[in-house]
Amino acid sequence: MKYILSLDQGTTSSRALLFNHRAQVVALEQMEFRQFYPSPGRVEHDAEEIWRTQLAVARACLRKAGVRPEELAAVGVTNQRETTVIWDRKTGRPIAPAIVWQDRRTSEQCEALVTRGLEEVVQGKTGLRIDSYFSATKIAWLLDRVPGARERAEKGELAFGTVDTWLIWNLTGGKVHATDVSNASRTLLCDIHTCRWDDELLQIFNVPAAILPEIRPSSGDFGVTAEYLFGRTVPIAGVAGDQQAATFGQACFDPGCAKNTYGTGGFLLMNIGEEAKLSNHRLITTVGWSIGENRPVYASEGSVFIAGAVVQWLRDGLQFFKSAEEIEDLAGSVPDNGGVYLVPAFVGLGAPHWDADARGLMIGLTRGTTRAHIARAALEGIAFQCAEVLDAMGRDARMPLKELRVDGGASRNNLLMQFQADLSGVPVIRPAITETTALGAAFLAGLAVGLWADQEEISSLWRVDRVFEPAMSDDERDSLMNQWERAVGRARKWNT
């Protein structure tokens, strides 16, 4: 039997999963790595630690399953998006810590570009908003702050990559400097209509072309792993940003099909077909994936910056519980939020607000407020943010959403999933395999090497675990959303 090794490099941990031909998880290994917060609004990673942990879990996964390298059909890679790494091409060493997608240090630069009237041309080409969430201003910040970096970059001595590119570089022993179209579309430097780096965008963001990787299809050739890593070479055949990979893993192959991944953030994507239609409701348009030489598939996306991370905050920052799984019982011990609303705008607000200056807020506290009410408000805050994005998606698509497919760690929380269904007014469907991010990368790799024949075969492997049907009245839903909107309004005006 042949297997796919899927490397799932996330914001807080590196994971490796082994899938068989039936898309079943044969083995899984995970290792957390350090988060650095050098000052308010700044978030960094050690890129070398990311590589070390990713390689360690990949090797451990093969050992656990007793699978030999020659039994691997291919490797798939999926990754936290927008996080920016710049390294020396000769030594392979990063020139500075990686700037994480959550980082807000370049907010002022982004505001200056908007003030110059550049948002329309940038959005028209990239489908994105000018925001520090994306990679371009992070690249420029590093080139301008690290001594000699800009000069070296212009000479071609340095390489930029999002985390997929960094992993591919290390997996191939420095032989391949490439990214896929889905990750390239998150940089603010790629014209999503041509899927190429754009000279005008490079000039706007002051990024030299010599630093950029080659853009390749999501399902295709990314070279082979260096022999010394696993004992033999293995094709790297599938690469996609984590949210696009999850959409593919959820078999959202038809326009109008939507999914939400509840990870560190919350990421809702809807397949919009082969035309890059721009949003009228403050969402973004992104490349979903491309298969070989076929036209790319596009998606409408709404990004919630803080989702599962609010649970981590309650666990680590406030020490409400020892494990994240405990929040469901704690939140479920009270019938409602007791009037408490928690807006987790710890790094600003994403779609549809795009407010970098918003900050976290908890409102409605009384002497009767308990840890359970705050825990419930935290979970509900995740669902409220996602419901806002779903509403914007429906208005963009001009059609009611029929269902929402869900995945990610927090999708195992039944209380959260039921509340999401109630707020959104549509069935929330959790698949039997919730590891859809890693599965999507595996599917993309497997298609390239012929392990799966086509997307129809992949669709046949998707199975439902549970359906959460909405059970809330329209009046109650409207009342809750109105209260949430009032809380968000205050979070957005916290410093005025």
Secondary structure as the mmCIF struct_conf table of DSSP 4:
data_model
#
loop_
_struct_conf.conf_type_id
_struct_conf.id
_struct_conf.beg_label_comp_id
_struct_conf.beg_label_asym_id
_struct_conf.beg_label_seq_id
_struct_conf.end_label_comp_id
_struct_conf.end_label_asym_id
_struct_conf.end_label_seq_id
STRN STRN1 TYR A 3 GLN A 9
BEND BEND1 THR A 11 THR A 12
STRN STRN2 SER A 13 PHE A 19
TURN_TY1_P TURN_TY1_P1 HIS A 21 ARG A 22
STRN STRN3 VAL A 25 GLU A 32
STRN STRN4 PHE A 36 PHE A 36
BEND BEND2 SER A 39 SER A 39
TURN_TY1_P TURN_TY1_P2 PRO A 40 GLY A 41
STRN STRN5 GLU A 44 HIS A 45
HELX_RH_AL_P HELX_RH_AL_P1 ALA A 47 ALA A 65
TURN_TY1_P TURN_TY1_P3 GLY A 66 GLY A 66
HELX_RH_3T_P HELX_RH_3T_P1 PRO A 69 GLU A 71
STRN STRN6 LEU A 72 ASN A 79
BEND BEND3 ARG A 81 GLU A 82
STRN STRN7 THR A 84 THR A 84
STRN STRN8 VAL A 85 ASP A 88
TURN_TY1_P TURN_TY1_P4 ARG A 89 THR A 91
STRN STRN9 PRO A 94 PRO A 94
BEND BEND4 ILE A 95 ALA A 96
HELX_LH_PP_P HELX_LH_PP_P1 PRO A 97 PRO A 97
STRN STRN10 ALA A 98 ILE A 99
HELX_LH_PP_P HELX_LH_PP_P2 VAL A 100 VAL A 100
TURN_TY1_P TURN_TY1_P5 TRP A 101 GLN A 102
TURN_TY1_P TURN_TY1_P6 ARG A 105 THR A 106
HELX_RH_AL_P HELX_RH_AL_P2 SER A 107 THR A 115
TURN_TY1_P TURN_TY1_P7 ARG A 116 GLY A 117
HELX_RH_AL_P HELX_RH_AL_P3 GLU A 119 THR A 126
BEND BEND5 GLY A 127 LEU A 128
BEND BEND6 ILE A 130 ILE A 130
TURN_TY1_P TURN_TY1_P8 SER A 132 TYR A 133
BEND BEND7 PHE A 134 SER A 135
HELX_RH_AL_P HELX_RH_AL_P4 ALA A 136 ARG A 145
BEND BEND8 VAL A 146 VAL A 146
TURN_TY1_P TURN_TY1_P9 PRO A 147 GLY A 148
HELX_RH_AL_P HELX_RH_AL_P5 ALA A 149 GLU A 154
TURN_TY1_P TURN_TY1_P10 LYS A 155 GLY A 156
STRN STRN11 LEU A 158 GLY A 161
HELX_RH_AL_P HELX_RH_AL_P6 VAL A 163 LEU A 171
TURN_TY1_P TURN_TY1_P11 THR A 172 GLY A 174
STRN STRN12 ALA A 178 ASP A 180
HELX_RH_AL_P HELX_RH_AL_P7 VAL A 181 ALA A 184
TURN_TY1_P TURN_TY1_P12 SER A 185 ARG A 186
BEND BEND9 THR A 187 LEU A 188
STRN STRN13 CYS A 190 ASP A 191
TURN_TY1_P TURN_TY1_P13 ILE A 192 CYS A 195
STRN STRN14 ARG A 196 TRP A 197
HELX_RH_AL_P HELX_RH_AL_P8 ASP A 199 PHE A 205
TURN_TY1_P TURN_TY1_P14 ASN A 206 ASN A 206
HELX_RH_3T_P HELX_RH_3T_P2 ALA A 209 ILE A 211
HELX_LH_PP_P HELX_LH_PP_P3 LEU A 212 PRO A 213
STRN STRN15 GLU A 214 ARG A 216
BEND BEND10 SER A 218 SER A 218
STRN STRN16 SER A 219 SER A 219
BEND BEND11 GLY A 220 GLY A 220
STRN STRN17 VAL A 224 VAL A 224
HELX_RH_AL_P HELX_RH_AL_P9 GLU A 227 PHE A 230
BEND BEND12 GLY A 231 ARG A 232
STRN STRN18 PRO A 235 PRO A 235
STRN STRN19 ILE A 236 GLY A 241
HELX_RH_AL_P HELX_RH_AL_P10 ASP A 242 GLY A 249
TURN_TY1_P TURN_TY1_P15 GLN A 250 ALA A 251
BEND BEND13 ASP A 254 ASP A 254
TURN_TY1_P TURN_TY1_P16 PRO A 255 GLY A 256
STRN STRN20 ALA A 258 TYR A 262
BEND BEND14 GLY A 263 GLY A 265
STRN STRN21 GLY A 266 GLY A 273
BEND BEND15 GLU A 274 GLU A 275
HELX_LH_PP_P HELX_LH_PP_P4 LYS A 277 SER A 279
BEND BEND16 ASN A 280 ARG A 282
STRN STRN22 ILE A 284 TRP A 289
STRN STRN23 ILE A 291 ILE A 291
TURN_TY1_P TURN_TY1_P17 GLY A 292 GLU A 293
BEND BEND17 ASN A 294 ASN A 294
HELX_LH_PP_P HELX_LH_PP_P5 ARG A 295 PRO A 296
STRN STRN24 VAL A 297 VAL A 304
BEND BEND18 PHE A 305 PHE A 305
BEND BEND19 ALA A 307 ALA A 307
HELX_RH_AL_P HELX_RH_AL_P11 GLY A 308 GLN A 312
HELX_RH_PI_P HELX_RH_PI_P1 TRP A 313 GLY A 317
BEND BEND20 LEU A 318 LEU A 318
BEND BEND21 LYS A 322 SER A 323
HELX_RH_3T_P HELX_RH_3T_P3 ALA A 324 GLU A 326
HELX_RH_AL_P HELX_RH_AL_P12 ILE A 327 GLY A 332
TURN_TY1_P TURN_TY1_P18 SER A 333 SER A 333
BEND BEND22 VAL A 334 ASP A 336
TURN_TY1_P TURN_TY1_P19 GLY A 338 GLY A 339
STRN STRN25 TYR A 341 VAL A 343
TURN_TY1_P TURN_TY1_P20 PHE A 346 VAL A 347
STRN STRN26 LEU A 349 LEU A 349
TURN_TY1_P TURN_TY1_P21 ALA A 351 HIS A 353
STRN STRN27 ASP A 355 ASP A 355
TURN_TY1_P TURN_TY1_P22 ALA A 356 ASP A 357
STRN STRN28 LEU A 361 ILE A 363
TURN_TY1_P TURN_TY1_P23 ARG A 367 GLY A 368
HELX_RH_AL_P HELX_RH_AL_P13 ARG A 371 ALA A 397
TURN_TY1_P TURN_TY1_P24 ARG A 398 ARG A 398
BEND BEND23 MET A 399 MET A 399
STRN STRN29 LEU A 404 ASP A 407
BEND BEND24 GLY A 408 GLY A 408
HELX_RH_3T_P HELX_RH_3T_P4 GLY A 409 ARG A 412
HELX_RH_AL_P HELX_RH_AL_P14 ASN A 414 SER A 424
TURN_TY1_P TURN_TY1_P25 GLY A 425 GLY A 425
BEND BEND25 VAL A 426 VAL A 426
STRN STRN30 VAL A 428 PRO A 431
BEND BEND26 ALA A 432 ALA A 432
HELX_RH_AL_P HELX_RH_AL_P15 THR A 436 VAL A 449
TURN_TY1_P TURN_TY1_P26 GLY A 450 GLY A 450
BEND BEND27 LEU A 451 TRP A 452
HELX_RH_AL_P HELX_RH_AL_P16 GLN A 455 SER A 460
TURN_TY1_P TURN_TY1_P27 LEU A 461 LEU A 461
STRN STRN31 VAL A 464 PHE A 468
HELX_RH_AL_P HELX_RH_AL_P17 ASP A 474 ALA A 491
TURN_TY1_P TURN_TY1_P28 ARG A 492 ASN A 495
#
